[in-house]
Amino acid sequence: MDCFVLAGGIPQEGDLLFEQTQGKPKALLDIAGKPMVQWVVDALTRAQKVGRIVMVGLDPEAGIHSAKLAAFVPDQGSLLRNAIAGVERLLELDSTAEQVVACCADIPLITPQMVDDLIDQCADPAIDLYYAAVERTVMESRFPGSRRTYLRLTDGDLAGADIFVIDPRIAYTNRKLWEDLMGGRKSVIKLARRIGFGTLIRLVSRRLSLAEAEERASRAMQLTGRAVPVRYAELGMDVDKPFQLEICRRELAGR
């Protein structure tokens, strides 16, 4: 399964990681002697289930390397436009692709086994969007100080992971909806508000099950979506704040 990596974005003054990046791409933050995105690319490269990799948001001069790197796509200025550009480039490489992997550059603790295990759980091409999720107990036992945001459901609390398996053609449907969802992806309330007030009420009162959340979200987004509970907290350990960067630095210094 081919993959695109979302590595665009430069933190601006006032952003939590501005002091660490100083006008450089977040994806190039140094972690244990390598750019953050290189850790991600290394895992994807060694994953048996991943084919070609397209890098979105960086150019070849960034120095990111992999035998599977097939193309670099310039930063398009927003997460959604970068995702669409990644999809388009992969479809240029293989117009028959039914599924592709979308992976963000800020989950450096990812490993090849984690990637392969996730892809194995996403085998049905009839599902438009698979999104990985980590249970709170798994997340907090592994990274008790990570302060993740959780979706509170009747059957447990889940943290989203920044790796997905998608039908590439969903990038062309209802772009305004995707823009809203991408803009609110870190806010449970924003996401619930966008997919319906009734969903929001049931969510905040913890009367929404995972199955019901999937059904309501799929209907609102006009696609078939499925959450994939994963046992790897590392998939949910993205770097948004300085203390999360330090957690990842400590972890990877020991590898």
Phi, psi and omega in degrees: 000125179288163189216144167242144182251126180271103185239015181279169175106127176240116179304134180262166179304131186102338175289151186296332182257012182298318182298325181282331185263324177051053175084005178254160180301139177302324183299339183263009175307135180285128174227111178052042173089002179225151172301144182308314183294334179294325176300318179294313181297321178299318179294316179295323180296319182275349178291129183291334185272355183260133177265244181284154179239132173248129180263120181249124175108352177230158176251171182301334181293347177294340176086010178284134187228148176188143176294342182264355182293118184256338183193154171244137179239128181298156176299130182264359173100349176206159181299316182295313181295325176295319179296317179297318179297321177296316178299314182299320180293321178294323178290333173294324179285327180207098184289349181265000185300128177266335180217145173221161176262135172245124185227132177277155185279357188253028173239069189289349180275000180298148178232163179303320182297321178297318179296312181297319180296320179296313181299323178300330181274000185237045190278342186274110181290351177287342176274123184287325187215118171256131177231128183284145180218144183243130178293148181304317182298322178292315183296312187281336175287329181274317182228076186298338181255020187279338177053053177286163173264133185241144169272118186266110183244167181296331182256022174133165178259134185234140172253135180285151176245145186272051174214134188222156168241124188226156164283117187301340184283349178291343179294343183261001183254132173048065185295329179297319177298315180297322178299316179296317182292318178297319180294333182251016188294339179267359181239113178302319183294316179298318180295314181295322179298322182288329182262007171134138181296322179298321176296318179300314181298313181294328180291310184291336178267007179054050177241023182244125177273167178298317180297319179291321177298317178299316183295315181293317180294319180298318180294316182293323183270357177060044176205175177256114181243150179215131174281142178242099177296128181241152184267004183257109177295335182301331179291337178262003184264072179272158186260099177246339186227158182303320182290331175288326174299317180293324176301313181293324178297318179296316181298312187281338175295336181269355181279000000 
